[in-house]
Amino acid sequence: MDSQNAFHGLIRPFAHLTFFLFVGACLLCSTASAEVAVSTAVDGQFLPWVVDDGEGGVIVMWEDYRTGQDWDVYAQRVDSAEKTRWELNGLAICTADRNQRRLRMVRHDTHAIVVWNDRRDRSNWDIYAQAVNLNGEVLWQTDGIPVCVDTADQSTQAIMSDGEGGAICVWEDERRSSEFQDLYIQRISATGEPIWKTDGIPVFPSESLQSNPIPVRDATGGFYIVWWDVIGYEAWHLKAYRLSLDAEPLWETPIFVTPTKGMQGEPRVIADGEGGVIVLWQVYENFINDQLYAQRIAPDGSKLWHEDGIPVCTAVGIQKHASVVSDGSGGFIAVWRDERDVYSDLYAQRVRADGTLAWEKDGIPLCTAGGHQDKPFIVQTEKDRFFVAWVDYREDFGEESRDAIYGQQIDLSGTLLWEETGVPISTSHGEHHPPFVVSIGNGQWVVVWSNMQEDKGDIYLERF
């Protein structure tokens, strides 16, 4: 989430590979395409966000520094034939004065909606949004519509579809306190009109610091918001709240997802497919032996697994930077950076709908190649098949840092379907930034990343 060179030589048949893995490698070679340059404009393009376009392609949006002065928002559509459909090096979504950062995007049948943090008002950060259709036509007012322009700072926005052509945005807001910010929400219609109170409404004000909100649809006419709730230096928890699409509370108060004692953070949230949500988090133990736990929450707010959550990985060392996807049966698969060895590796675990572990305790190794592996991104590509991409530093042993993007495909039993240590997606020179992966249907997927190669940062795409 890299190179102008075509994608060559993904796998060489080694004698020690089993026939099964060799067949998987050959399948990859026959289905992987060449890299597509999404944007190679001057200066930097970074932090792409990707959605499928519903027609076998993708829409990519990113932060763009081509002016050399301010960050803007640009976008490109790459179709099923791997052709860019909009303007060369991207369509301008917002080029307002000063900076636009940290964009997030969702797609409906005919258009995508993006929100971002905006500093066009020199005094504070605001939230703006814009829509663009599949033909590359920007639908709302030039440089976006204001979601929240309160005089305090707003930040760390997240977005989800409202299922009716619009979107619900949630963000951190400092209008009551710059030290203990609250979460606010706003619903935007398909035509770009704010539906709720101007500048948004509070989720549930409290005396704690509310941050890192994650909204998830509940599939029954409402949605959840999960966030990091901090009180002081030693009370870090995760909370959840459920509301209707009219912003009416469906629970009396937010619930603690995690234990009320200790320090927990870095939430990952997915729908469980039955109206509830699954939350995975990191338990901080002196920041030298962090662990991963998870909980499943029912629509009525009850906890379906152990009161304190179930252990996903409690191995020695730090486990962090997890990526989570539904297993299609009410459970989930998680992949994370694992530091139980000298160099960080990637491990994975499947947790069933009843909270039991499907694979061996503390997870199975996904990649234990030399050097570091980090920032995995997992998606489901077809029934019982999953793909993971990550940043790989297998050539970095302290003298020279060489990173790349690697990938692996696994099935529901945890079997690695490609070469044991993964296959290279991009190994070109220049710093690779973490990949973004999206499924596009028919067992195909796209990997998108930014790479500081010939320029300060370009956007590339690989289709499988």
Buried (B, 14 or more C-beta within 10 A) or exposed (E): BBBBBEBEEBBEEEEEBEEEBBEBBEBBBEEBBEBBBBBBBEBBBBBBBBBBBBEBBBBBBBBBBBEEEBBBBBBBBBBBEBEBBBEEBBBBBBBBEBBBBBBBBBBBEEBBBBBBBBBBBEEBBBBBBBBBEBEBEBBBEEBBBBBBBBEBBBBBBBBBBBBEBBBBBBBBBBBEEEEBBBBBBBBBEBEBEBBBEEBBEBBBBBEBBBBBBBBBBBBEEBBBBBBBBBEEEEBBBBBBBBBEBEBEBBBEEBBBBBBEEBBBBBBBBBBBBBBBBBBBBBBBEEEEBBBBBBBBBEBEBEBBBEEBBBBBBBBEBBBBBBBBBBBBBBBBBBBBBBBBEEBBBBBBBBBEBEBEBBBEEBBBBBBBBBBBBBBBBBBBBBEEBBBBBBBBBBBBEEEEEBBBBBBBBBEBEBEBBBBBBBBBBBBBBBBBBBBBBBBBEEEBBBBBBBBBBEBBBBBBBBBB
